[in-house]
Amino acid sequence: MRAAPESSGPSQNGNANSDTNISRPLAKFRPSLWADTFVNFTSSDEVAQAQMEQQVKELIEEVKKELLPNANGRVIEITIIDLLERLGVAYHFEQEIEEALQDMYENCVTYNDTDDLYRTSIRFRILRQHGFHVSSGMHS
């Protein structure tokens, strides 16, 4: 067991350092190049933010329309899904992607033999990544 270091104890007002005056050097930094540019936040910034949020919502709806089954075919649909995942924005379209992949998995027999290696491989990879059991001999 260690002995506690001896101290003179706190002074009458309860502060041990009240008797001594501690002198600390002051730092004299140059003013910032940016001044208060990033500190100020005006209502025009809020308006611009609201406009950007509205634009994002419109773009999300536009992409959702592209994911709906249409005349574009499965090739464009699977390519869009791949791009959304690579860009890291697929979380906005989780439901649409799952519906499209489920439909693609259920109707995999309808793919014709004219699909090239790229189309076949991307369909195989995307379906496998989303947990669908796809045989490697399915597209041969």
DRENBALUM-80175 format. One record per residue (C-alpha): residue in one letter; z, y, x. Coordinates in pm, 1 decimal. Last residue first. Layout:
<pts>
[pt a, [Z, Y, X]],
...
</pts>
This chain:
<pts>
[pt s, [-7045.1, -2183.6, -2490.5]],
[pt h, [-6839.3, -1941.0, -2695.1]],
[pt m, [-6561.3, -2170.8, -2805.7]],
[pt g, [-6540.9, -2364.2, -2480.1]],
[pt s, [-6257.6, -2145.4, -2348.9]],
[pt s, [-6071.5, -2219.7, -2668.3]],
[pt v, [-5924.0, -1923.4, -2846.2]],
[pt h, [-5563.1, -1934.1, -2963.4]],
[pt f, [-5497.7, -1576.1, -3068.5]],
[pt g, [-5209.1, -1407.3, -2890.3]],
[pt h, [-5338.3, -1050.9, -2862.6]],
[pt q, [-5438.2, -1094.7, -2500.0]],
[pt r, [-5635.7, -1407.7, -2593.5]],
[pt l, [-5838.6, -1221.0, -2856.2]],
[pt i, [-5908.0, -935.8, -2615.4]],
[pt r, [-6012.6, -1169.9, -2332.9]],
[pt f, [-6244.0, -1389.5, -2542.9]],
[pt r, [-6411.4, -1091.6, -2711.5]],
[pt i, [-6455.9, -921.6, -2372.7]],
[pt s, [-6601.8, -1239.4, -2222.4]],
[pt t, [-6851.2, -1304.5, -2500.2]],
[pt r, [-6972.2, -948.5, -2516.9]],
[pt y, [-7011.5, -924.3, -2139.3]],
[pt l, [-7179.9, -1268.0, -2109.6]],
[pt d, [-7450.3, -1180.5, -2359.5]],
[pt d, [-7436.6, -1242.9, -2731.3]],
[pt t, [-7766.2, -1383.8, -2856.6]],
[pt d, [-7602.5, -1711.4, -2957.3]],
[pt n, [-7484.7, -1573.9, -3288.1]],
[pt y, [-7134.2, -1490.5, -3385.1]],
[pt t, [-7060.5, -1613.5, -3735.8]],
[pt v, [-6828.7, -1890.9, -3616.2]],
[pt c, [-6577.3, -1632.9, -3494.7]],
[pt n, [-6510.6, -1532.2, -3854.3]],
[pt e, [-6137.0, -1600.5, -3860.3]],
[pt y, [-6086.2, -1458.5, -3511.2]],
[pt m, [-6289.7, -1143.7, -3579.9]],
[pt d, [-6106.2, -1085.1, -3907.1]],
[pt q, [-5772.5, -1124.3, -3729.9]],
[pt l, [-5895.3, -898.8, -3450.2]],
[pt a, [-6001.6, -625.5, -3691.6]],
[pt e, [-5677.1, -645.8, -3886.8]],
[pt e, [-5468.8, -635.8, -3566.3]],
[pt i, [-5666.2, -338.1, -3435.2]],
[pt e, [-5629.7, -146.5, -3761.9]],
[pt q, [-5253.2, -207.4, -3772.3]],
[pt e, [-5195.2, -111.6, -3409.4]],
[pt f, [-5407.2, 203.6, -3419.0]],
[pt h, [-5182.0, 474.4, -3274.9]],
[pt y, [-5033.6, 219.1, -3031.6]],
[pt a, [-5384.0, 172.3, -2889.0]],
[pt v, [-5354.3, 502.6, -2702.6]],
[pt g, [-5317.2, 364.8, -2349.1]],
[pt l, [-5668.6, 450.5, -2233.7]],
[pt r, [-5733.3, 85.8, -2145.8]],
[pt e, [-5611.3, -26.4, -2485.6]],
[pt l, [-5829.2, 223.8, -2668.5]],
[pt l, [-6127.2, 123.1, -2455.0]],
[pt d, [-6086.0, -247.7, -2531.7]],
[pt i, [-6050.0, -180.2, -2904.1]],
[pt i, [-6360.9, 38.2, -2894.3]],
[pt t, [-6554.3, -238.0, -2716.4]],
[pt i, [-6438.7, -493.8, -2974.0]],
[pt e, [-6564.8, -271.4, -3256.6]],
[pt i, [-6890.7, -183.7, -3083.1]],
[pt v, [-6971.5, -550.4, -3034.3]],
[pt r, [-6845.4, -653.1, -3377.1]],
[pt g, [-7116.4, -474.5, -3568.8]],
[pt n, [-7198.1, -111.2, -3617.9]],
[pt a, [-7285.1, -187.3, -3980.1]],
[pt n, [-6924.6, -153.2, -4086.6]],
[pt p, [-6581.4, -311.0, -4063.4]],
[pt l, [-6328.9, -32.3, -4006.4]],
[pt l, [-6254.7, 46.7, -3642.6]],
[pt e, [-6481.7, 351.3, -3639.3]],
[pt k, [-6295.1, 494.9, -3937.6]],
[pt k, [-5969.0, 459.4, -3745.1]],
[pt v, [-6127.1, 653.8, -3457.6]],
[pt e, [-6204.3, 945.2, -3690.1]],
[pt e, [-5853.0, 934.7, -3834.6]],
[pt i, [-5704.8, 955.6, -3484.1]],
[pt l, [-5934.6, 1247.1, -3405.6]],
[pt e, [-5816.4, 1436.3, -3713.1]],
[pt k, [-5450.7, 1375.3, -3625.5]],
[pt v, [-5510.7, 1495.3, -3268.1]],
[pt q, [-5676.9, 1812.5, -3398.6]],
[pt q, [-5378.3, 1882.6, -3623.8]],
[pt e, [-5140.5, 1837.2, -3328.8]],
[pt m, [-5353.7, 2074.5, -3120.4]],
[pt q, [-5346.2, 2336.7, -3394.5]],
[pt a, [-4967.5, 2305.1, -3425.7]],
[pt q, [-4928.4, 2345.6, -3047.8]],
[pt a, [-5150.7, 2654.8, -3050.7]],
[pt v, [-4937.1, 2803.0, -3327.9]],
[pt e, [-4618.3, 2723.2, -3137.0]],
[pt d, [-4758.2, 2885.6, -2823.0]],
[pt s, [-4844.9, 3192.5, -3029.4]],
[pt s, [-4480.6, 3192.6, -3141.0]],
[pt t, [-4370.2, 3264.7, -2789.3]],
[pt f, [-4211.2, 3050.9, -2521.0]],
[pt n, [-4107.0, 3228.1, -2203.8]],
[pt v, [-3957.2, 3004.9, -1934.2]],
[pt f, [-4288.1, 2886.4, -1794.7]],
[pt t, [-4414.2, 3228.3, -1693.7]],
[pt d, [-4073.3, 3365.6, -1597.7]],
[pt a, [-4164.6, 3445.6, -1237.0]],
[pt w, [-4420.8, 3190.9, -1116.8]],
[pt l, [-4414.3, 3299.3, -755.1]],
[pt s, [-4039.6, 3265.8, -756.9]],
[pt p, [-3828.9, 3538.7, -600.3]],
[pt r, [-3724.4, 3468.3, -242.1]],
[pt f, [-3394.9, 3291.5, -191.5]],
[pt k, [-3088.2, 3464.8, -56.4]],
[pt a, [-2822.3, 3198.8, -34.1]],
[pt l, [-2467.1, 3322.5, -38.7]],
[pt p, [-2223.3, 3192.2, 219.3]],
[pt r, [-1895.2, 3072.1, 74.1]],
[pt s, [-1561.6, 3244.7, 135.4]],
[pt i, [-1259.8, 3064.6, 1.6]],
[pt n, [-959.3, 3290.1, -52.3]],
[pt t, [-640.9, 3097.0, -10.0]],
[pt d, [-331.8, 3142.2, -224.8]],
[pt s, [-499.9, 3017.2, -543.2]],
[pt n, [-611.6, 2697.1, -376.2]],
[pt a, [-344.9, 2461.9, -515.6]],
[pt n, [-378.1, 2589.8, -870.2]],
[pt g, [-86.8, 2526.4, -1106.1]],
[pt n, [20.2, 2888.9, -1156.1]],
[pt q, [334.0, 2840.8, -944.5]],
[pt s, [152.0, 2689.8, -652.2]],
[pt p, [43.4, 2332.2, -640.3]],
[pt g, [191.6, 2095.2, -391.7]],
[pt s, [244.5, 2142.1, -18.8]],
[pt s, [70.4, 1821.5, 37.2]],
[pt e, [166.8, 1495.7, 199.1]],
[pt p, [-88.0, 1224.9, 187.1]],
[pt a, [1.8, 934.9, -40.9]],
[pt a, [124.2, 629.1, 142.7]],
[pt r, [-103.3, 332.7, 139.3]],
[pt m, [0.0, 0.0, 0.0]],
</pts>
